Amino acid sequence: MSPSPATRAPLRRAEIVIDLAAIRHNVSRLREYLRTPIMTVVKADGYGHGLVEAGRAAREGGADWLGVASVDEALALRAAGDQGRLLAWLIMPSEPAEDLLVADIDVTAYTVADLEKFAAAGDALGRTPRVQLKVDTGLARGGAAFADWSNLVAMARILEAEGAIRVTGIWSHFSAGENPADPISALQEKVFGEAVAIAEQAGLRPEVRHLANSAGALLRPSARLDLVRVGVATYGIDPAPGVDGSPWAELGLVPAMTVRAELALVKQIEAGTGVSYNHTWVAEQPTTVGLIPVGYAEGIQRRAGNRASAWVAGARRPVRGTVCMDQIVVDLGDTSVEPGAEVVLWGTGADGEPTAQDWAEASETIAYEIVTRIGGRMKRRYVDSDQDTDSPSEQGVDR
Ligand SMILES: *Cc1c(COP(=O)(O)O)cnc(C)c1O
C-alpha cells in the first residue's frame, strides 16, 4: 500500500480525502493481531470518515460486527445495504424500537423499561428482538448500575423464557483503557466477570461478552473476551499515544484521513507585522506567509493558532496567529511557493506531514476530536490506494 494516495489527486480548494484501503487494511490487521472477532465502531459518521463508506470498508476488511450509538446511524447503514450484525447502544426513551427490529439490528438495554419497550415492539411485529444488556462497571455513563444488574438480568431471563426477546450479548465499557497504569481497568474487568456470572446463574447464555475499546483491546489481552469494539484504531489513529509497551508501532496501521487544501495567497510581510486577529504573532523578521482557506468553521481547532503546523512545499510550516472562521496563515519563511500550491494539514505522516495526532497535541485535545470535528464546507473524497483509482463518490460533510 502506498503511503499518500491522497496527494496524487487533483487539488481543489480544500477537501478531506479518505483512503478506503487504509480502513480495510487496518481492520484486517487488527483482526489478525488481536485474534478476536471485531466490532468496528462507525458512530459519528465513521469518526469523520463517512458512516456508510467506513462501514463498507470495514466489512471488506473482515469486521464481524459494526457498532453505532444512535438509531439514525444504524438505520442509515441498513438503508445503504449493510446486512451484517450491527449493534446500537444509545436509543432514546422517545425513540420507537420497531424500525430497529425490522432492520435486524441488535439493540442495547440499560433498564427494565428498555426491555419492556423492546419486548412490546417485538410482540407487535411478531419478531424476537435481539437484545444486549449493558452493565456499568465503573465508567458511570451508560448501562445498568451494578446494584440494578440482578434485577435487569432477572427480567431479561423472564422475557427470554417467554420468547419475547433473545439476549445476544452482555457488555460494558472502559473508563481508562488507554492508561495501563490506572487500576480501574482491572477492577472493571473483575466487576464485568461478576456481572456475567450473575447473568449466567440466571440462565442467560449470551453469544458475546465484550468490554474493550481500541485501547483496551490493544493493551489488555485479558479484556478481549468474545468481541472487541474497535473505533479509533480502525482509522489508523493510536488510541494510547506514547504508552510504554503498546503494540502500536509493530501493527503498521495507516491513518485513513488526509486533509488538504490549495494555498489561496502568498505574500511578503515586513518585520514587526502582526498577523491575524489581535496580532497574537508578530514577525521578528521579514518573511513570506501563505493563506489556507479553512478555519474553525471547518472544525480546525481555534487553540491550534500559533501551535500547529501544515505541510507546504516539503516542510512543516507553522501556523501564525489566530485560527479564523474561514482561514489560517502559515509561515513559509524564505521559501518561494506559488499560490495554488498544495497544503496538507494532516495525513498519514509518511512523508513527514503532520498527523491528526500532531494537531491534537497542538490543540490540547485527542485525535478523536480532530477527525470527528473536521468538515464544515469541505467535502470528502474517497480514494482506494490498493486500486490506485479515485472513486467518483463525493459528499458534503454533515455535522
Ligand atoms: C466509541 C465507543 C467505542 C470505540 O472506542 P475507541 O476508543 O474509538 O475504540 C467502543 N464502545 C463504545 C460503547 C463506544 O461508545
The ligand as a Tripos MOL2 file, in Angstrom:
@<TRIPOS>MOLECULE
LIG
   15    15     1     0     0
SMALL
NO_CHARGES

@<TRIPOS>ATOM
      1 C1        -16.9630    4.9760   20.9050 C.3       1 LIG1
      2 C2        -17.0940    3.6910   21.5830 C.ar      1 LIG1
      3 C3        -16.1910    2.6300   21.3200 C.ar      1 LIG1
      4 C4        -14.9540    2.7890   20.4740 C.3       1 LIG1
      5 O1        -13.9530    3.4170   21.2180 O.3       1 LIG1
      6 P1        -12.4770    3.6400   20.6020 P.3       1 LIG1
      7 O2        -11.7180    4.1970   21.7260 O.co2     1 LIG1
      8 O3        -12.6620    4.6170   19.4870 O.co2     1 LIG1
      9 O4        -12.0200    2.3210   20.1270 O.co2     1 LIG1
     10 C5        -16.4480    1.4060   21.8930 C.ar      1 LIG1
     11 N1        -17.5260    1.2330   22.6880 N.ar      1 LIG1
     12 C6        -18.3790    2.2160   22.9850 C.ar      1 LIG1
     13 C7        -19.5190    1.9580   23.8930 C.3       1 LIG1
     14 C8        -18.1900    3.4760   22.4650 C.ar      1 LIG1
     15 O5        -19.0400    4.4710   22.7830 O.3       1 LIG1
@<TRIPOS>BOND
     1     1     2 1
     2     2     3 ar
     3     2    14 ar
     4     3     4 1
     5     3    10 ar
     6     4     5 1
     7     5     6 1
     8     6     7 2
     9     6     8 1
    10     6     9 1
    11    10    11 ar
    12    11    12 ar
    13    12    13 1
    14    12    14 ar
    15    14    15 1
@<TRIPOS>SUBSTRUCTURE
     1 LIG1         1 GROUP 0 **** ****
